[in-house]
Amino acid sequence: MVDKEAIHELYERCKDINFDDTCDLLENAKSKEEKDFVRTVSNFILQQKQKQAIAEKRF
């Protein structure tokens, strides 16, 4: 069974990732799979920020 609270906490911690964090995380990733995970999470967060900027007409 998945730990729902752990997933929620992971989301909360990841949603504040910025470009500098992403670069550092990618440099220190221990495997290709970890790099893919970081890229996927970073892309998701960026997409959410883009949607918010568009919704708020800040572009």
C-alpha positions in Angstrom: 0.0 0.0 0.0 1.3 3.5 -0.8 2.0 5.9 2.0 -0.4 8.8 1.0 1.1 11.2 3.5 4.6 10.5 2.2 3.5 11.3 -1.4 1.8 14.5 -0.2 4.9 15.5 1.6 7.0 14.8 -1.4 4.8 16.9 -3.6 4.9 19.8 -1.1 8.7 19.6 -1.0 9.1 19.4 -4.8 6.7 22.2 -5.7 9.2 24.9 -4.7 12.0 23.5 -6.9 13.6 26.3 -9.0 16.1 26.2 -11.9 19.2 26.4 -9.7 17.9 23.5 -7.6 17.2 21.4 -10.7 20.7 21.9 -12.0 22.2 20.9 -8.7 20.0 17.9 -8.4 20.8 16.8 -11.9 24.6 17.2 -11.2 24.3 15.1 -8.1 21.9 12.4 -9.3 23.2 8.9 -8.7 21.6 7.3 -11.7 20.0 8.0 -15.1 16.7 7.0 -13.5 17.1 9.6 -10.8 18.0 12.3 -13.4 14.8 11.3 -15.3 12.8 11.7 -12.2 14.3 15.1 -11.4 13.6 16.3 -15.0 10.0 15.0 -14.9 9.3 16.7 -11.6 11.0 19.9 -12.7 9.0 20.0 -15.9 5.7 19.4 -14.1 6.4 22.2 -11.7 7.4 24.6 -14.5 4.2 23.7 -16.4 2.1 24.5 -13.3 3.9 27.9 -12.9 3.3 28.6 -16.6 -0.4 27.8 -16.3 -0.7 30.1 -13.3 1.1 32.9 -15.2 -1.2 32.5 -18.2 -4.3 32.4 -16.0 -3.2 35.6 -14.2 -2.3 37.2 -17.6 1.3 37.8 -16.4 2.9 37.0 -19.8 
